[in-house]
Amino acid sequence: MKLLSTRKFWSLVAGAIMSISASTVSAQSTSKFNGLGTLLTPDNCALLLIDHQPFQFGTLGSINSQTVLNNVIGLAKTAKVFKVPTLLTSVIEDRGGYIVKGLTDLWPEQTPINRTLINAWEDQRVVNWVKKTGRKKIVIAGLWTEVCVAMPALQAAGEGYEVYVVTDASAGVSVEAHEMAIQRMIMGGVVPITFNVFQAELQRDWARTETIGPLVPILSEHMGSIGTNIAWEFQLLNAAPKKK
């Protein structure tokens, strides 16, 4: 009887220790997703734009291709305003087509990295570019979500980078493919964000007037009803006073 009681005691102790250990590991694994440090700034992130090419756009099934095009160009313009290092990369461009002009026009001095590897993170040129920036937070948008976004996002996250995926500037061949990819990436520690979140976290304070000026046209041109409302506000502010 005494032996059974002793075994039960040590079993409870072992269970308590395992529970505490699991809680500690869980807290450590989620701490990087909380607090001020998890937010993006112009100085702590780099942007990878992957395979926004005609072939990929022509095969999208998760969202209207025009919406993705609008969002990724708005995303890229935002990165340019805040001087976030941005890399353009394509896959087999002689067959899949060149990266859309709306992106390449923003960085005319940059020659996009043209890959044969499906996983951009397996191309050492991409990894070297990221390392050269010195940034540990990587923001990714691309086509398709389930392949050319998920692969590098999961690998980079596994190698110690904090990875953020812009879900509305990415798309897949079907709704299910896009959504399953996002779920898989979340399980791997990747943080999903949207185009307007990227803008808001970089701006952070409307008192930062030096970036408001160039940011407003992006909001007007790429943010749908927000842009319409901004135009309406300007109309009201600039309305001529009525003559008495």
Stockholm file with secondary structure:
# STOCKHOLM 1.0

chainA/1-244         MKLLSTRKFWSLVAGAIMSISASTVSAQSTSKFNGLGTLLTPDNCALLLIDHQPFQFGTLGSINSQTVLNNVIGLAKTAKVFKVPTLLTSVIEDRGGYIVKGLTDLWPEQTPINRTLINAWEDQRVVNWVKKTGRKKIVIAGLWTEVCVAMPALQAAGEGYEVYVVTDASAGVSVEAHEMAIQRMIMGGVVPITFNVFQAELQRDWARTETIGPLVPILSEHMGSIGTNIAWEFQLLNAAPKKK
#=GR chainA/1-244 SS CHHHHHHHHHHHHHHHHHHHHHHHHHHHHHHTTSSGGGSCCTTTEEEEEECCCHHHHHTCCSSCHHHHHHHHHHHHHHHHHTTCCEEEEEESHHHHCCCCHHHHTTCTTCCCEEESCSSGGGSHHHHHHHHHHTCSEEEEEEBCIIIIIHHHHHHHHHTTCEEEEEGGGCBCSSHHHHHHHHHHHHHTTCEEECHHHHHHHHHCCTTCHHHHHHHHHHHHHHSTHHHHHHHHHHHHHTCCCCCC
#=GC SS_cons         CHHHHHHHHHHHHHHHHHHHHHHHHHHHHHHTTSSGGGSCCTTTEEEEEECCCHHHHHTCCSSCHHHHHHHHHHHHHHHHHTTCCEEEEEESHHHHCCCCHHHHTTCTTCCCEEESCSSGGGSHHHHHHHHHHTCSEEEEEEBCIIIIIHHHHHHHHHTTCEEEEEGGGCBCSSHHHHHHHHHHHHHTTCEEECHHHHHHHHHCCTTCHHHHHHHHHHHHHHSTHHHHHHHHHHHHHTCCCCCC
//
